[in-house]
Amino acid sequence: MLQATLTSQNQITIPAYVRAKAGLKPGDRILFMPVGDKFEMEKAVDISDLTGIFKKYAKNYKPYDTADLWTERYRTFLKENKIKK
């Protein structure tokens, strides 16, 4: 069993084995999630780590103007409900 000591400044040093197993590096953020009366620790995902993960799906992506979408829905609504502008 691994343990750490809480300092007077409320800090701990995470044991090297745990850091390596969790893939933690200096500056990483850690999440503490309550599970019953205990806590689970997990490395927080940085949004910049997600850069490019959808690149292979974006080949044929064309930006879509949401204003066009709502205009089309509005026209359809008017037509279906026989409402004149």
Protein Blocks (a to p, Z undefined) as FASTA:
>chain_A
ZZddddfkopacddfklmmmnopaehiacddddehjaccddddddfklmgoklmmmmmmg
ccddfklmmmmmmmmmmmmnopaZZ
